[in-house]
Amino acid sequence: MDLSYILNELGEDRAAYFNAVAPPIIQSSNFACKTVEEMRYVLQHYTETHFYSRGNNPTVNMLEKKMAALEGTEQAIAFGSGIAAIAAAVLSQVKAGDHVVCVRKPYAWTSKLMRDFLPRFGVEVSMVDGTRAENYAQATKENTVLYYLESPNSFTFEVQDIEAVAALAQKRNICTVIDNSFASPLFQNPAAMGIDLVVHSATKYIGGHSDALGGVVCGSREKINRIFSSEYMTLGAVLPPHDAWLLLRGLRTLPLRMERVAQTTRQIVAFLQQRPEVEEIIWPFLPSHPQHQLIKKQMRNNTGQFSLRLRADSLEEVERFCDSLQHFLMAASWGGYESLIYPAAAYHRKDGHKPSMPFNLIRFYIGLEDAEYLIKDLEQAFSKMKG
């Protein structure tokens, strides 16, 4: 299916809304039936009809159709946040007594779901080094029902061999779920590599403007309908129509934004490679990275996230560098128009609290600004780092 068709036409019926170029926001919680027979039909086909917006909403459905097409899956379902989508995908596959194998160091709230939430309901979770596919096999038990991937995963961007893990799962009849937010559906399509459910935090690249929350699960019609009838309808973490409309707007410019982000990121990384203040750049798209060939095989282009470790002797030096940046916002998330940093130093406290992440680690996200504009900001921050 042509990308331009997906982004600009798929799922849209302009004749149904006065030939408006932009689709409407159907801000209705309820949809009426004209007859008892019509209501009877709707109640029997609630996964595919409009009756109540906690189920289906026309604006949300447009987004779901486009996301399914972008990921090459039969269907998709949208949620109110990325973690809501992740949780629903995982919960749809597990019950008490089951076992899950999850990549080590995933997104923080995914980690909390795996380490704290699932065990409360009798689900055991093993966290493994995902850089070796055989680690999934070695951690597998007779009651293993799910492999969870996030490639590349958060902050340090380890890559999993998606095809290899999917093949292991298929041999054992184990479901696979992957968080594909880092790559976007433009640059990586895990379903084509054998993954069952592909999850996105649409808050990030899909929205692209840092003004809407959302999450999406893409997969087979059978698996998505199962999620719809259970986790989605029961827990109610629905995507509001207005946020769906904002995410649709974001999709219109997704290819342009992703190409700009990719190009600028390469320029910024090249600049940072020459700086004596930088001890290490953690970015699998560098030829020197041990997983460079794997990520080149799995992803069609780089995106805007990387981390670096400053050559700093103290927490104060890291703080001076971060505090001196004028055009990189210090914030969570990524994928919008604005460039960001997320310093691990924020987790280190004066009382001696030291988390597992080193104090000199900083995650960067490169947005849509000019490369030279950002480079000048980095230069002046480096000049102030030593005090």
C-alpha angles and dihedrals in degrees: 000000000000115000093223090053092050094050099041108028117010113112094007125117107185093178088065092059107041094279090286111172093219115052118246127252104243094209095180126122093195138045121200130224123215098211141022089245091055091050090048090054093047093051091051093049101036094142091065106028136070116249108124128009093231081072114030128355122180095229092048091046091058090058092047093053092050094047092050090051093047091053094041095239132132096244146358137202126206128219136189094256142005094256091050088057092046093048093048092049092050097042091050089066104041141068136171111301095028128121129222129197111208132182113256118252100018125164108314096248091046087054090052090049090052100039103035112015106043095047089057087067098043100267115134119214130197117196114209141183100261096198088087116053091204089067088071090052093047092051093048118113134186089265097046110129104162141043114196121201136181110185115214094013129214127295100346096040103219111182126225124209095244098190093048095050091045090051091051090050095048092054090055098038090244121152118237127211125183134187103224097176095113094059103034119219089276096065104032134025111188095179088067087056093054103271115146103208125025117197130198135188094220087191086082126047096352093059095031097181103076091237105100138052123214148137134204135199117200124193148106120333090246095053095042093048088050090054091045094053095046124018096022100047095035101046096034101212090154128169112244115236093241092055089047089054091051090050090050088053089051092053091059091069099030097112093048093047094046093051092048092048092048094050096046092046091056089053093049093048091049089053093048092050088066096050118103090207090067116084098180139357114211106206123128091211091072110102088228093059112107092229097044096114092048095051091046088054094049103036127052095209142357123266131210105273126098137138133221138191115223120223091241132148097200144028088243092063091053091048092050091052094048095042091050095058109106103181101035109080117218103230147117126264126030140211099090131109093270128081116238144189128204110192120204084211088080088072093052113086135196090243089070099263106155119183124200094266113085117251093238095056117112126179115215131199118192116212134184101296122117113275094233091052090057095041091056089052092051091048094054092046091051090052090058097043097094093045 
